[in-house]
Amino acid sequence: MQFRKNFAVFLFFASIFCSLHADIFYKVRFWGLEDKKALQAIKDHSDLLEMQDRSIPSVTALRYRIDDDIPEILSILQSFSYYDAKVCTNISLEYQRFVVDVVITPGPQYLLKDLDVFTSACEAKVPLPQAQGITLNDLEVQKMQPITTGKILDAQTLLLERLAANSFPLATITKRDVVVDVLTKTISVTFCVDPGPFSHFGSTTILGLKDVDPKFIERKIAWEEGAPYDLDDITLTQKRLMKSNLFGSVLVSHTGELDESGELPMKIKLTESKHQSFNFGVSYATIDGPGASIGWEHRNIAHLGQLLSMQVDVSKVASTGIATYKIPDFYKLDRDYIWQAMVVREDVVPYIGFTYRLGNRLEWNISETKHVSLGLKGEYINVVKSISNGKFTFLGLPLYVNYSTASSLLDPTSGLSIAYKMTPYQAISHNRTFFLKQTLTGGFYIPFIPSRRVVMAIRLQLGSIAGSNLSRIPFTKRFLGGSDDNLRGYRFKTVSPTNSSGDPLGGRSAVYATVEMRFRVSESVGVVPFSDFGTVSLKQYPDFTTKWFKSVGLGLRYFTFFGPLRLDVAVPLDKRKRDPNYRIYLSFGQTF
């Protein structure tokens, strides 16, 4: 009996000895800190956590590892303005694996009491005259709000940017003083600044060019030599150059000191991207059937950023071939001159149409939100297998005006977009045929919560064809509802007034409306219930009293880094004999 007791005691101490000296594994748990950003920063920098899947020789070595981690944890907590934080640890054994519990008591988060900007002679505490007008909002901080080390450094960067915007690009921070008051739980920040001289733009050196003519770069430069230094001009120049799609990177900087004439020399360092590209693809759509596309593009014709492109798309419903030549900045910045030749074949229920078009236009980018286009085009149209066959030759004068504050082209979550298109057509073969086609489209995006995960999207489209009677207007120009753009539940391009046999006539006016509720349920998945409404009339202007067609549906969105993939299933509520029970659409980007 005594032997058994002695043997049990031996086994107990032997197990402890083995646990102290054999390789062991552990896991880490954090408790007590609700600040998600601070906790994530701790996890990102914790050696204890990073090495938890690696064996460690003993519990003693584990304690050393814990002790080495605590100062780093406290330092990170202080960077998030938790200056009274305390960290306690405990080691326990659960299911034959050691567990390290890190208990954090953060205490109060210290608040910003003052932020002062003084001259480089800090002790004199003289406010910097050049910083007058720069507010705490400009530095993205607020008094009596938590102030972290990251926010202090960001405020310092923003201060230098604001001084640069005021023509002091050579300003430097000579001293940064942060005073922590443990009694009042506040922080006072002082920046001491040497503003440097008031600067003017000097000569510009362009580096890195291989195939692009320097004249192209010079036209994109937003500043003039001798003008006061302006950071907005630099930002605008970078945007213009990147928008040309000729460069992989654009870096605009200055030399760091004034030249002999007292001006600040500038440098533009460029990395050219490939100027030619080739594309090929295959596709399948519920409406178009199988399809293929092929294209080629050269973005630096004549070494001046002129564009030449050719694109061919073939499918069961529509086939197109387009050749485009664009001259950017045509005698004026942000004005492009475009020549375009196009061949289109459409095979839809009401008709088969062949269109041959040659046109040119001027496009103005008036601002970030305003765009205007005006051109002249000639079209030859041949319509067969319809109730109104014919051959037509027209001259058109297309005008396009767009105003948009939408937050994104492919996935807008706020703002609005209004587009107006107007084209008068004069027949060459039949001189008395004249008509004016107009469309007005408005899109509105209303976020319901700050995160913009719930957005109501509303679109209204109005269309009108005024002038000659319907028989003189080609089928390809008439309004026909039912597509991935409107009345998604109906047979493709068949919603319109009909003849006695039920064949679509096409309309002279149309009204379409769509309401979508866009729910982003996760980072990669969204759900979109939607409703479509529309009416097509034989009257010249939109008629709200004719029969309205309605469809409802549900969409699925998969968000990628370049935009959402869209899958919509739509059901017609005013189903006609030839309409399907439902329609499926697969595309890229939101509906509008």
C-alpha positions in Angstrom: 0.0 0.0 0.0 2.8 2.4 1.0 4.6 1.5 -2.3 1.5 2.5 -4.4 1.3 5.9 -2.6 5.0 6.5 -3.2 4.7 5.5 -6.9 1.7 7.9 -7.4 3.7 10.8 -5.9 6.6 9.9 -8.2 4.3 10.0 -11.3 2.8 13.4 -10.3 6.2 15.1 -9.9 7.5 13.3 -13.0 4.6 14.7 -15.1 5.4 18.2 -13.8 9.1 17.7 -14.6 8.3 16.5 -18.1 6.0 19.5 -18.8 8.7 21.9 -17.7 11.3 20.4 -19.9 9.6 18.7 -22.9 8.6 20.6 -26.0 5.1 22.0 -25.5 2.5 23.8 -27.6 0.2 26.7 -26.6 -2.5 29.0 -27.8 -3.1 32.7 -26.9 -6.4 34.3 -25.9 -6.9 38.1 -25.4 -9.4 39.5 -23.0 -10.7 42.9 -21.9 -9.9 45.1 -24.9 -13.0 46.1 -26.9 -11.1 48.5 -29.2 -11.0 46.4 -32.4 -8.3 48.4 -34.1 -6.0 48.4 -31.1 -6.6 44.7 -30.5 -5.8 43.9 -34.2 -2.6 46.0 -34.0 -1.5 44.0 -30.9 -2.2 40.7 -32.7 -0.3 41.9 -35.8 2.8 42.7 -33.7 2.7 40.0 -31.1 5.5 37.5 -31.3 3.7 35.4 -28.7 0.7 35.0 -31.0 2.7 34.6 -34.2 4.7 31.7 -32.8 1.9 29.9 -31.0 1.9 27.1 -33.6 5.6 26.4 -33.0 6.8 24.2 -30.1 8.6 25.7 -27.2 11.1 23.8 -24.9 9.4 24.5 -21.5 7.0 26.5 -19.5 9.8 28.6 -18.3 10.7 29.5 -21.9 7.0 30.3 -22.5 7.1 32.8 -19.5 10.1 34.5 -21.0 8.3 34.8 -24.3 5.3 36.3 -22.5 7.5 38.8 -20.6 9.1 39.9 -23.9 5.7 40.6 -25.4 4.2 42.7 -22.7 6.3 45.9 -23.3 5.3 45.8 -27.0 1.6 45.4 -26.0 1.8 48.4 -23.7 3.6 50.5 -26.3 0.8 49.7 -28.9 -1.9 50.6 -26.3 -0.1 53.9 -25.6 -0.1 54.6 -29.4 -3.9 54.3 -29.2 -3.8 56.7 -26.3 -4.4 54.1 -23.5 -1.7 55.4 -21.2 -3.1 53.8 -18.0 -3.3 50.3 -19.5 -2.3 47.3 -17.6 -1.6 43.8 -18.9 -1.8 40.6 -16.8 -1.2 37.0 -18.1 -2.0 33.5 -16.9 -0.9 30.1 -18.1 -3.3 27.1 -17.7 -3.5 23.6 -19.1 -6.6 22.7 -21.1 -7.1 19.4 -22.9 -3.4 18.7 -22.8 -2.5 22.1 -24.4 -1.2 25.2 -22.6 -3.3 28.3 -22.9 -2.0 31.8 -22.4 -4.7 34.3 -21.3 -3.7 37.9 -21.9 -6.0 40.1 -19.9 -5.9 43.8 -20.9 -7.3 46.6 -18.7 -7.0 49.5 -21.1 -8.3 52.3 -18.8 -9.6 55.6 -20.3 -8.5 56.8 -23.8 -6.7 60.1 -23.5 -8.2 63.1 -25.4 -6.7 65.9 -27.4 -6.5 69.1 -25.3 -4.6 71.3 -27.7 -2.8 71.2 -31.1 -0.5 74.2 -31.7 1.6 75.1 -34.7 4.6 77.3 -33.8 7.6 78.7 -35.6 10.8 76.8 -35.6 11.8 78.6 -32.4 9.6 76.4 -30.3 10.4 77.9 -26.9 9.1 81.3 -28.0 5.7 79.7 -28.7 5.0 82.1 -31.6 2.1 80.9 -33.9 3.2 80.2 -37.4 1.8 83.0 -39.7 1.8 80.7 -42.7 -0.5 78.3 -40.9 -3.3 80.8 -40.4 -6.5 79.5 -41.9 -5.5 75.8 -41.3 -8.0 74.4 -39.0 -8.2 71.2 -36.9 -10.7 69.9 -39.4 -8.1 70.3 -42.1 -5.8 68.1 -40.0 -8.7 65.7 -39.4 -8.5 65.9 -35.5 -10.9 67.4 -32.9 -10.4 68.7 -29.4 -11.5 66.4 -26.6 -11.6 63.4 -28.9 -9.3 60.4 -28.6 -6.0 61.2 -30.4 -3.7 58.2 -31.4 -0.1 58.2 -32.5 -1.3 57.5 -36.0 -3.6 60.5 -36.0 -0.8 62.7 -34.8 1.5 61.5 -37.6 -1.4 61.9 -40.1 -2.0 65.5 -38.8 1.7 66.3 -39.3 1.5 65.0 -42.9 -1.7 67.0 -43.6 -0.1 70.1 -42.1 2.8 69.9 -44.6 0.4 69.3 -47.4 -1.7 72.3 -46.5 1.4 74.5 -46.3 2.4 73.1 -49.7 -1.0 74.0 -51.0 -0.3 77.6 -49.8 2.9 77.7 -51.8 5.3 76.6 -49.0 6.3 73.1 -50.3 9.7 73.3 -48.6 8.2 73.5 -45.1 9.7 71.0 -42.5 8.8 69.9 -39.0 11.7 70.9 -36.8 10.2 69.5 -33.6 7.1 67.5 -32.6 6.2 67.7 -28.9 3.6 65.4 -27.3 2.7 66.1 -23.6 0.6 63.6 -21.8 -1.2 64.8 -18.7 -2.1 61.8 -16.5 -4.2 64.0 -14.1 -6.6 65.4 -16.7 -6.2 62.4 -19.1 -5.4 64.7 -22.0 -2.7 65.1 -24.6 -1.2 68.4 -25.9 0.5 68.3 -29.3 2.9 71.0 -30.6 4.4 71.2 -34.1 7.3 73.5 -34.6 7.7 74.3 -38.3 10.2 76.0 -40.6 8.0 77.1 -43.4 10.7 77.7 -45.9 10.4 80.3 -48.7 7.3 81.2 -50.6 7.8 79.2 -53.9 7.0 79.5 -57.5 7.1 76.8 -60.2 10.4 76.6 -62.0 11.5 74.7 -65.1 10.2 71.1 -65.5 12.4 68.1 -66.3 10.6 65.0 -67.8 12.3 61.7 -67.1 11.5 58.1 -68.3 10.1 58.7 -71.7 10.7 56.2 -74.5 8.0 56.3 -77.1 5.8 59.2 -76.0 6.6 62.7 -77.4 7.4 65.2 -74.6 4.9 67.6 -76.2 2.1 65.2 -75.1 3.4 65.6 -71.5 3.8 69.3 -71.7 0.1 69.8 -72.7 -1.0 67.9 -69.6 1.0 70.0 -67.2 -1.5 72.1 -65.2 0.9 74.7 -63.9 2.8 77.5 -65.7 6.5 78.4 -65.0 6.7 81.3 -62.6 3.2 80.8 -61.1 2.9 80.2 -57.3 3.4 76.6 -56.3 0.0 74.9 -56.0 -0.4 71.3 -54.9 -3.8 71.0 -56.7 -2.0 71.6 -60.0 0.4 68.7 -59.3 -2.5 66.4 -58.4 -4.4 67.4 -61.6 -1.3 66.8 -63.7 -0.9 63.3 -62.2 -4.5 62.5 -62.9 -4.3 63.7 -66.5 -1.3 61.6 -67.2 -2.6 58.4 -65.6 -6.0 58.9 -67.4 -4.2 58.7 -70.7 -3.5 54.9 -70.1 0.1 55.4 -71.4 1.9 55.2 -68.1 2.2 52.6 -65.4 3.3 55.2 -62.9 3.6 59.0 -62.6 5.6 60.7 -59.9 5.7 64.5 -59.8 8.2 66.1 -57.4 10.5 69.1 -56.9 14.2 69.3 -56.4 14.0 70.3 -52.7 15.6 73.8 -53.1 15.2 77.0 -55.2 17.3 77.6 -58.2 19.4 80.7 -59.0 16.3 82.6 -60.2 14.4 81.9 -57.0 12.1 79.3 -58.5 11.5 75.7 -57.6 12.5 73.2 -60.4 10.0 70.4 -61.0 10.5 66.8 -62.0 8.1 64.4 -63.7 9.2 60.8 -63.6 7.3 58.4 -65.8 7.1 54.7 -66.4 5.5 53.9 -69.8 3.1 51.0 -70.0 2.6 48.8 -73.1 0.8 50.9 -75.7 -0.7 48.1 -77.7 -3.2 45.4 -76.4 -5.1 42.5 -77.9 -8.2 41.0 -76.4 -10.2 37.8 -77.2 -13.1 36.3 -75.4 -16.1 33.9 -75.6 -19.4 34.2 -73.8 -22.9 32.8 -73.4 -26.0 34.8 -72.5 -29.6 33.7 -72.2 -30.6 36.3 -74.8 -27.6 36.6 -77.1 -26.7 32.9 -77.0 -23.0 31.9 -77.6 -20.8 34.7 -78.6 -17.2 35.7 -79.2 -15.2 39.0 -79.3 -11.8 40.0 -80.6 -10.1 43.4 -80.5 -6.9 45.3 -80.9 -5.9 48.8 -79.6 -2.9 51.1 -80.1 -2.9 54.0 -77.6 0.2 55.9 -78.8 -0.3 56.6 -82.6 2.2 59.3 -83.8 3.8 59.2 -80.3 1.2 61.7 -79.2 -1.3 59.5 -77.3 -3.6 59.2 -80.3 -5.8 56.0 -80.2 -6.6 53.5 -82.9 -8.8 50.6 -82.0 -10.8 47.8 -83.7 -13.3 45.6 -82.0 -15.6 42.8 -83.3 -18.3 41.2 -81.2 -20.4 38.4 -82.6 -23.5 36.7 -81.1 -26.9 35.3 -82.2 -28.8 38.5 -81.5 -26.3 41.3 -82.3 -23.0 41.5 -84.1 -20.9 44.6 -84.3 -17.6 45.8 -85.8 -16.2 49.1 -84.7 -13.1 51.0 -85.8 -12.2 54.1 -83.7 -9.6 56.8 -84.1 -9.2 59.4 -81.3 -7.1 62.5 -81.1 -6.8 63.7 -77.5 -6.7 67.3 -76.5 -7.8 68.5 -79.9 -6.6 72.1 -80.1 -7.7 72.4 -76.4 -7.0 70.4 -73.2 -9.8 67.9 -72.3 -11.4 68.1 -75.8 -11.1 64.9 -77.9 -11.8 64.5 -81.6 -13.1 61.0 -82.6 -13.7 59.3 -85.9 -15.7 56.1 -85.8 -16.9 53.5 -88.3 -19.4 50.9 -87.3 -21.3 47.9 -88.7 -24.2 46.4 -86.8 -26.3 43.4 -87.4 -29.4 42.9 -85.2 -31.5 39.8 -85.3 -34.5 40.3 -82.9 -38.1 39.2 -82.9 -39.5 42.3 -84.7 -36.9 42.7 -87.4 -33.4 41.9 -88.8 -31.5 45.1 -89.2 -28.2 46.1 -90.8 -26.7 49.4 -90.0 -23.5 51.0 -91.5 -22.4 54.2 -89.8 -19.6 56.6 -90.2 -19.3 59.6 -87.9 -17.1 62.0 -86.1 -17.6 64.0 -82.9 -16.0 66.3 -80.4 -16.1 65.4 -76.7 -15.5 67.9 -74.0 -14.7 67.0 -70.4 -15.8 70.3 -68.9 -15.2 69.1 -65.3 -15.2 65.9 -63.3 -19.0 65.9 -63.3 -19.9 67.5 -66.7 -19.4 66.0 -70.2 -20.6 67.2 -73.6 -20.4 65.6 -77.0 -21.4 66.9 -80.4 -20.9 65.3 -83.8 -22.0 64.5 -87.3 -22.8 61.0 -88.7 -24.1 59.3 -91.7 -26.1 56.0 -91.6 -27.3 53.5 -94.1 -29.9 51.1 -92.6 -31.5 48.1 -94.2 -34.4 46.5 -92.3 -35.8 43.1 -93.4 -38.1 40.4 -92.0 -40.3 42.9 -90.3 -43.7 44.4 -90.8 -42.0 47.6 -92.0 -39.1 46.7 -94.2 -37.0 49.4 -96.0 -33.7 50.9 -96.8 -32.8 54.3 -95.3 -30.0 56.8 -95.6 -29.7 59.5 -92.9 -27.5 62.3 -91.7 -27.6 62.8 -88.0 -26.3 65.5 -85.6 -25.9 63.7 -82.2 -25.7 65.8 -79.0 -24.9 64.2 -75.7 -24.9 65.9 -72.3 -24.0 64.1 -69.0 -23.9 65.3 -65.4 -22.9 62.8 -62.8 -21.9 62.8 -59.2 -22.2 59.1 -58.8 -19.6 57.6 -56.6 -18.6 54.8 -59.1 -19.2 53.8 -62.6 -19.8 50.1 -62.0 -21.1 50.1 -58.4 -22.5 53.5 -57.4 -23.6 53.9 -53.8 -24.3 57.6 -53.7 -24.9 60.6 -55.9 -26.9 61.0 -59.1 -26.5 60.8 -62.9 -28.5 62.6 -65.6 -27.9 62.0 -69.3 -29.6 63.7 -72.2 -29.3 62.5 -75.8 -30.7 64.3 -78.8 -30.2 63.5 -82.5 -32.0 65.1 -85.4 -32.1 62.8 -88.5 -32.6 64.0 -92.1 -33.1 61.4 -94.8 -30.9 61.7 -97.9 -32.9 59.3 -100.0 -36.3 60.7 -99.0 -35.9 64.5 -98.4 -39.2 64.9 -96.6 -38.3 62.4 -93.9 -37.1 64.2 -90.8 -37.4 63.1 -87.2 -35.9 64.1 -83.8 -35.0 61.3 -81.3 -34.5 62.3 -77.7 -33.8 60.4 -74.5 -33.5 61.6 -70.9 -32.2 59.2 -68.2 -31.8 59.9 -64.5 -30.2 57.6 -62.0 -30.4 58.3 -58.2 -28.5 56.4 -55.5 -29.6 56.8 -51.9 -27.5 55.1 -49.1 -29.6 54.2 -46.1 -26.7 53.7 -43.7 -23.2 55.3 -43.4 -21.5 52.1 -44.5 -23.5 52.2 -47.8 -24.3 48.5 -47.5 -28.0 49.3 -48.1 -28.6 51.5 -51.2 -31.8 52.4 -53.0 -31.2 52.9 -56.7 -33.9 54.5 -58.8 -33.8 55.1 -62.6 -36.2 57.0 -64.8 -35.9 56.9 -68.6 -38.0 59.1 -71.0 -37.8 58.8 -74.8 -39.4 60.6 -77.7 -39.3 60.5 -81.5 -41.0 63.6 -83.1 -41.4 64.4 -86.8 -42.2 62.1 -89.7 -44.8 59.4 -89.4 -43.9 55.9 -88.0 -43.6 54.2 -91.3 -40.7 56.5 -92.3 -38.8 55.8 -89.1 -36.5 52.7 -89.3 -37.3 49.9 -86.8 -33.8 50.2 -85.5 -34.6 53.7 -84.2 -38.0 52.9 -82.6 -38.5 52.2 -78.9 -38.9 48.5 -78.0 -38.9 47.5 -74.3 -37.6 44.3 -72.8 -33.9 43.9 -72.2 -31.3 43.8 -69.5 -31.7 47.6 -69.3 -35.5 47.8 -68.8 -38.5 45.5 -68.3 -36.2 42.5 -67.7 -39.0 39.9 -67.4 -40.3 40.2 -71.0 -39.3 38.8 -74.4 -36.3 40.7 -75.8 -37.3 43.9 -77.6 -41.0 43.1 -77.9 -42.8 45.5 -75.5 -44.5 48.0 -77.7 -47.9 48.6 -79.4 -48.8 45.8 -81.8 -50.8 45.3 -85.0 -53.9 43.1 -85.3 -51.7 40.0 -85.6 -49.8 40.8 -82.3 -46.6 41.8 -84.0 -44.7 44.6 -82.3 -44.8 48.0 -84.2 -42.2 49.8 -82.1 -43.0 53.0 -80.4 -42.4 56.8 -80.8 -42.2 57.4 -77.1 -41.3 55.4 -74.0 -41.2 55.6 -70.2 -39.1 53.2 -68.2 -38.6 53.1 -64.4 -36.6 50.8 -62.2 -36.3 50.6 -58.4 -33.6 48.4 -56.8 -32.8 47.8 -53.2 -29.1 46.8 -53.1 -28.1 44.9 -49.9 -24.5 44.0 -49.5 -24.7 41.1 -47.0 -20.9 40.5 -46.9 -17.7 41.8 -48.4 -18.2 39.6 -51.5 -22.0 38.9 -51.8 -25.0 41.2 -52.4 -28.7 40.6 -52.9 -30.8 43.0 -55.0 -34.7 42.7 -55.2 -35.9 44.9 -58.0 -39.0 46.1 -59.9 -39.3 47.4 -63.5 -42.1 49.5 -65.0 -42.5 50.7 -68.5 -44.8 51.8 -71.3 -44.3 52.3 -75.0 -46.6 54.5 -77.0 -47.3 55.5 -80.6 -47.5 59.2 -79.6 -44.6 61.5 -80.2 -44.1 62.3 -76.5 -44.2 60.1 -73.4 -47.8 59.0 -72.6 -48.4 58.0 -69.0 -52.0 56.9 -69.7 -51.2 53.8 -71.9 -50.8 50.3 -70.6 -48.0 49.8 -68.2 -45.9 46.6 -68.1 -44.3 45.5 -64.8 -41.7 42.9 -63.9 -40.1 41.9 -60.6 -37.1 39.9 -59.8 -34.2 39.1 -57.5 -30.5 39.7 -58.3 -27.3 38.3 -56.9 -24.1 40.3 -56.9 -20.6 38.9 -56.4 -18.1 41.7 -55.7 -14.6 41.5 -57.2 -11.7 43.9 -57.0 -12.7 45.3 -60.5 -16.5 45.5 -59.8 -19.6 43.4 -59.2 -20.7 40.4 -61.3 -24.5 40.5 -61.8 -27.0 37.7 -62.0 -30.7 38.8 -62.3 -33.8 36.6 -62.5 -36.9 38.6 -63.6 -40.6 37.6 -63.9 -43.1 39.4 -66.0 -46.3 40.4 -64.1 -48.3 41.2 -67.3 -47.3 38.1 -69.1 -48.3 37.8 -72.8 -48.7 34.6 -74.8 -45.1 34.7 -76.2 -43.4 35.9 -73.1 -41.2 33.5 -71.1 -42.0 32.6 -67.5 -38.8 34.2 -66.4 -35.6 35.7 -67.8 -32.1 35.3 -66.5 -29.4 37.9 -67.1 -25.7 37.6 -66.4 -23.5 40.7 -66.8 -20.8 42.8 -65.2 -21.5 45.9 -63.1 -24.7 47.0 -61.5 -27.7 47.5 -63.8 -27.2 51.2 -63.7 
